[in-house]
């Protein structure tokens, strides 16, 4: 299964992401640079499964001659220096609509919370950065890093009402990597310091009052771990660190499939090094039909000509019928099972030095726990 197949799966699941088309305003960029002393990006230590961002810079001339007021130094407790991807640090307790799907995507240095309704016009995203990952300078707020695929640059456009007693600012997107996760069409963006050294960005449809209420509803220091429908054991060192964990599940009272995803690489990536090799494992409680594979097909318009063979490589591993990528992509291998005891399974390995193939991982290191959440685990990776 290729990346396009994975995207189709998520679209069938409910299309939680609504990426907008990029916008380029070169003139506004030049005007903005003339007013800024420079931008210093924070270091976002974990790579992201998908690239993130859109350009939309409009710097209002003279709006902040002296720049926005700095947040108070007494911002309560300090933000975490690192997050645990398996335990979402924060949760949103109020939305301006009834969410059909809610989810989280956690990295070591950031957390994305998101929710969408059945209407494409209703969407909410909240991004929290760990301590020291953002820099406020003049009318610019920069967070994350380009190498990590998590940079976000905001242009502050005005003061907003305080959020939980701390200064907050209305902002516009000024570039970065967050476009697929932060759709900007018909949305408002709010930035505030949720704890000492840590910033949060809220993007949501609805009124300004709705956006402020979403921000005020955030609850921090959450300790409920994610539960996974699979367990990995005795992995090679190159894949022993959880870089990112994603969970998508139905909202209250909504019937929908649940998806779980892990991205793993070597522990060196925790300090910001680019991962050499990665392993991705995804399961979904919504199974699919297996591919309709044929051994041959007649050439169009030439019924008398010999048929052309079409390959659909598959094998049985641990009792599951799995399909392998064909033709293979250099530096990348994939595997999927349409129905593995009630779960859809997708695996991908990347990198020239990947120690095992996805088939090896399934045969030797992966245990599927079935679609019943009562059997799932909060420790998806163990020695």
Order of alpha helices (4+ residues) and beta strands (2+ residues): alpha-alpha-beta-beta-beta-beta-beta-beta-beta-beta-beta-beta-alpha-beta-beta-beta-beta-beta-beta-beta-beta-beta-beta-beta-alpha-beta-beta
